[in-house]
């Protein structure tokens, strides 16, 4: 189980990105205007969503996302079903917090 101190994520930023992305369809602009920390969180959440990491591995996923930060917006835009993938990652974090 993850402790709250292990999960450094601004869930509100991720949820706002998902909402705005769906509403405007401007994912590239939205991603480019997020802070580096928020882009790192979204990358790690996407990796959780597609199963590269488990929720209990959040610290490692986030660290790796920060290391490979070379053009995060373009990388994330190449992922299919980006909003759904990030939502799946958020759901895994939430489920892990409940256990």
C-alpha positions as CSV (number, residue, x, y, z in Angstrom):
1,X,0.0,0.0,0.0
2,X,1.2,3.5,-0.8
3,X,1.4,6.0,1.9
4,X,0.2,9.5,1.1
5,X,3.8,10.8,1.4
6,X,4.9,8.4,-1.3
7,X,2.4,9.8,-3.8
8,X,3.4,13.2,-4.8
9,X,0.8,14.0,-7.4
10,X,-1.5,16.8,-8.0
11,X,-4.6,14.9,-8.8
12,X,-6.5,18.1,-9.5
13,X,-4.0,19.0,-12.2
14,X,-4.4,15.6,-13.8
15,X,-8.2,15.7,-13.7
16,X,-8.3,19.3,-15.0
17,X,-6.0,18.2,-17.9
18,X,-8.4,15.3,-18.7
19,X,-11.4,17.6,-18.6
20,X,-9.9,20.3,-20.7
21,X,-8.4,17.8,-23.1
22,X,-11.8,16.2,-23.8
23,X,-13.6,19.6,-24.0
24,X,-11.2,21.4,-26.3
25,X,-9.3,18.7,-28.0
26,X,-6.2,20.8,-27.6
27,X,-4.0,18.2,-25.8
28,X,-0.8,19.4,-27.4
29,X,-1.3,23.0,-26.2
30,X,-2.5,21.8,-22.8
31,X,0.5,19.5,-22.3
32,X,3.0,22.1,-23.4
33,X,1.6,24.6,-20.9
34,X,1.9,22.3,-17.9
35,X,4.8,22.5,-15.5
36,X,7.6,19.9,-15.8
37,X,6.4,18.3,-12.6
38,X,2.8,17.9,-13.9
39,X,4.2,16.5,-17.2
40,X,6.2,14.0,-15.1
41,X,3.1,13.0,-13.2
42,X,1.1,12.5,-16.3
43,X,3.8,10.4,-17.9
44,X,4.0,8.2,-14.8
45,X,0.2,7.9,-14.6
46,X,0.1,6.9,-18.3
47,X,2.7,4.2,-17.5
48,X,0.5,2.9,-14.7
49,X,-2.5,3.0,-17.0
50,X,-0.9,0.9,-19.6
51,X,0.6,-1.5,-17.0
52,X,4.3,-0.7,-17.2
53,X,4.2,-0.1,-13.5
54,X,1.9,-1.0,-10.6
55,X,0.5,1.6,-8.2
56,X,2.9,0.4,-5.5
57,X,5.8,1.3,-7.8
58,X,4.7,4.9,-8.1
59,X,7.9,6.4,-6.7
60,X,10.0,4.5,-9.3
61,X,7.6,5.3,-12.1
62,X,7.6,9.0,-11.3
63,X,11.4,9.0,-10.9
64,X,11.9,7.3,-14.3
65,X,9.4,9.7,-15.9
66,X,11.4,12.6,-14.7
67,X,14.7,11.1,-16.0
68,X,13.3,10.5,-19.6
69,X,11.7,13.8,-19.9
70,X,13.0,14.6,-23.3
71,X,9.9,16.0,-25.1
72,X,7.2,14.8,-22.9
73,X,4.3,16.5,-24.7
74,X,5.2,14.7,-28.0
75,X,5.8,11.4,-26.2
76,X,2.4,11.6,-24.5
77,X,0.5,12.6,-27.6
78,X,1.9,9.4,-29.4
79,X,0.2,7.2,-26.8
80,X,-3.2,6.0,-28.0
81,X,-6.2,6.9,-25.8
82,X,-4.2,9.3,-23.7
83,X,-7.1,10.5,-21.5
84,X,-8.3,7.0,-20.8
85,X,-4.8,5.8,-20.0
86,X,-4.2,8.6,-17.5
87,X,-7.6,7.9,-15.9
88,X,-6.6,4.2,-15.6
89,X,-3.4,5.3,-13.8
90,X,-5.4,7.6,-11.5
91,X,-7.8,4.7,-10.7
92,X,-4.9,2.4,-9.8
93,X,-3.4,5.0,-7.5
94,X,-6.8,5.6,-5.8
95,X,-7.4,1.8,-5.4
96,X,-4.0,1.3,-3.9
97,X,-4.6,4.1,-1.4
98,X,-7.8,2.3,-0.2
99,X,-6.0,-1.0,0.6
